[in-house]
Amino acid sequence: MQEKCTQDEQEKASNEIFKLIDELLYEPKELVKEKAIKILLDIRSVVQNDDKEYVMNLTLKLAHDQDEGNRISALKILNECAQDMG
């Protein structure tokens, strides 16, 4: 039997997942970073608007990072999200 999560439980789980993805987006190993980007984009395609904003905040944080590789990662994400932005 599958139990439903409360709104509070869903928010806690969402926060933990995004926190982990945020850490992985800054991973020096390119393969790990690429996988985190793919997962972030997959998540973005199925979450509600509030979580889409969180995805965008993570992306903008990457875009303003001092590391050029992180800015390039942000561009990859933004490129994939562009069609959703109008």
Secondary structure, 3 states (H helix, E strand, C coil): CCCCCCHHHHHHHHHHHHHHHHHHHCCCCHHHHHHHHHHHHHHHCCCCHHHHHHHHHHHHHHHCCCCHHHHHHHHHHHHHHHHHCC
